[in-house]
Amino acid sequence: MVQLSRAVDPAEAEVVRLSPAGRRARLAATAVVLALLLAGTVWGTDAHFPFGPFKMYSTRAANDAPVVSTRVVGLTGDGREVRLSGGEVGLRRAEFEGQLPRLVEDPSLLVLLADTYAEHHPGGPQLVEVQVVLRRFELVDGQRTGAWADEVLVEQELEVGP
């Protein structure tokens, strides 16, 4: 009778055990992460993500609360609106909305959006003003009513060249 030799499976290699100091270090790291998660859950804001709640996913609006859509527009000399949001200036909506507090504090930053638009659209219309507009869509029982209202959150006049 011929006996086949059994090949050693690499998955069955010797188990390496943690030292007591290694176990304590891992337990301490776990405790710190859990404490940060707990503190972020109780006192945190979106700015503390991933240790704070990401309110977009952790809260729910009432069925009759208006839905707010933020947009950025440039105005031409004759009053026409030119869309600057939606990737027209290299910023995605979420990136832009994250900067709203800075824009409200310093509206002159809107000039950068107008400059970027002019670079990307050299033949486009000349802008005289940039606005951040909040459009509130009305809901009744969670359904759109078709009614909406615009509110200019921040605006910046632009220097118009000769």
Contacts in CASP RR format, 6 or more apart in sequence:
PFRMAT RR
TARGET T0000
AUTHOR 0000-0000-0000
METHOD contacts of the structure
MODEL  1
MVQLSRAVDPAEAEVVRLSPAGRRARLAATAVVLALLLAGTVWGTDAHFP
FGPFKMYSTRAANDAPVVSTRVVGLTGDGREVRLSGGEVGLRRAEFEGQL
PRLVEDPSLLVLLADTYAEHHPGGPQLVEVQVVLRRFELVDGQRTGAWAD
EVLVEQELEVGP
18 26 0 8 1.000
36 51 0 8 1.000
37 51 0 8 1.000
37 52 0 8 1.000
39 51 0 8 1.000
40 48 0 8 1.000
40 51 0 8 1.000
40 52 0 8 1.000
40 53 0 8 1.000
41 52 0 8 1.000
41 53 0 8 1.000
44 51 0 8 1.000
44 52 0 8 1.000
44 53 0 8 1.000
45 52 0 8 1.000
45 53 0 8 1.000
45 55 0 8 1.000
46 52 0 8 1.000
46 53 0 8 1.000
46 54 0 8 1.000
46 55 0 8 1.000
46 56 0 8 1.000
53 59 0 8 1.000
61 67 0 8 1.000
63 139 0 8 1.000
63 141 0 8 1.000
63 142 0 8 1.000
64 139 0 8 1.000
64 140 0 8 1.000
64 141 0 8 1.000
64 142 0 8 1.000
65 139 0 8 1.000
66 136 0 8 1.000
66 137 0 8 1.000
66 138 0 8 1.000
66 139 0 8 1.000
67 136 0 8 1.000
67 137 0 8 1.000
67 139 0 8 1.000
68 134 0 8 1.000
68 135 0 8 1.000
68 136 0 8 1.000
68 137 0 8 1.000
69 134 0 8 1.000
69 135 0 8 1.000
69 137 0 8 1.000
70 85 0 8 1.000
70 93 0 8 1.000
70 96 0 8 1.000
70 97 0 8 1.000
70 100 0 8 1.000
70 132 0 8 1.000
70 133 0 8 1.000
70 134 0 8 1.000
70 135 0 8 1.000
70 153 0 8 1.000
71 83 0 8 1.000
71 85 0 8 1.000
71 132 0 8 1.000
71 133 0 8 1.000
71 135 0 8 1.000
72 83 0 8 1.000
72 84 0 8 1.000
72 85 0 8 1.000
72 89 0 8 1.000
72 96 0 8 1.000
72 110 0 8 1.000
72 113 0 8 1.000
72 130 0 8 1.000
72 131 0 8 1.000
72 132 0 8 1.000
72 133 0 8 1.000
73 81 0 8 1.000
73 82 0 8 1.000
73 83 0 8 1.000
73 84 0 8 1.000
73 85 0 8 1.000
73 130 0 8 1.000
73 131 0 8 1.000
73 133 0 8 1.000
74 81 0 8 1.000
74 82 0 8 1.000
74 83 0 8 1.000
74 84 0 8 1.000
74 114 0 8 1.000
74 117 0 8 1.000
74 127 0 8 1.000
74 129 0 8 1.000
74 130 0 8 1.000
74 131 0 8 1.000
75 81 0 8 1.000
75 82 0 8 1.000
75 127 0 8 1.000
75 128 0 8 1.000
75 129 0 8 1.000
75 130 0 8 1.000
75 131 0 8 1.000
76 82 0 8 1.000
76 125 0 8 1.000
76 126 0 8 1.000
76 127 0 8 1.000
76 128 0 8 1.000
77 126 0 8 1.000
77 128 0 8 1.000
80 125 0 8 1.000
82 117 0 8 1.000
82 124 0 8 1.000
82 125 0 8 1.000
82 127 0 8 1.000
84 113 0 8 1.000
84 114 0 8 1.000
84 117 0 8 1.000
84 130 0 8 1.000
85 91 0 8 1.000
85 93 0 8 1.000
85 96 0 8 1.000
86 92 0 8 1.000
86 93 0 8 1.000
88 117 0 8 1.000
88 120 0 8 1.000
88 121 0 8 1.000
89 113 0 8 1.000
89 116 0 8 1.000
89 117 0 8 1.000
89 120 0 8 1.000
90 116 0 8 1.000
90 120 0 8 1.000
91 99 0 8 1.000
91 113 0 8 1.000
99 109 0 8 1.000
100 132 0 8 1.000
100 153 0 8 1.000
102 109 0 8 1.000
103 109 0 8 1.000
103 110 0 8 1.000
103 132 0 8 1.000
103 154 0 8 1.000
104 153 0 8 1.000
104 154 0 8 1.000
107 154 0 8 1.000
107 155 0 8 1.000
107 156 0 8 1.000
108 156 0 8 1.000
109 156 0 8 1.000
110 130 0 8 1.000
110 131 0 8 1.000
110 132 0 8 1.000
110 154 0 8 1.000
110 155 0 8 1.000
110 156 0 8 1.000
111 130 0 8 1.000
111 156 0 8 1.000
111 158 0 8 1.000
113 130 0 8 1.000
114 127 0 8 1.000
114 130 0 8 1.000
114 158 0 8 1.000
117 127 0 8 1.000
118 124 0 8 1.000
118 127 0 8 1.000
126 160 0 8 1.000
127 158 0 8 1.000
128 157 0 8 1.000
128 158 0 8 1.000
128 160 0 8 1.000
129 155 0 8 1.000
129 156 0 8 1.000
129 157 0 8 1.000
129 158 0 8 1.000
130 155 0 8 1.000
130 156 0 8 1.000
130 158 0 8 1.000
131 152 0 8 1.000
131 153 0 8 1.000
131 154 0 8 1.000
131 155 0 8 1.000
131 156 0 8 1.000
132 152 0 8 1.000
132 153 0 8 1.000
132 154 0 8 1.000
132 155 0 8 1.000
133 150 0 8 1.000
133 151 0 8 1.000
133 152 0 8 1.000
133 153 0 8 1.000
134 150 0 8 1.000
134 151 0 8 1.000
134 152 0 8 1.000
134 153 0 8 1.000
135 148 0 8 1.000
135 149 0 8 1.000
135 150 0 8 1.000
135 151 0 8 1.000
136 148 0 8 1.000
136 149 0 8 1.000
136 150 0 8 1.000
136 151 0 8 1.000
137 144 0 8 1.000
137 146 0 8 1.000
137 147 0 8 1.000
137 148 0 8 1.000
138 144 0 8 1.000
138 145 0 8 1.000
138 146 0 8 1.000
138 147 0 8 1.000
138 148 0 8 1.000
138 149 0 8 1.000
139 145 0 8 1.000
END
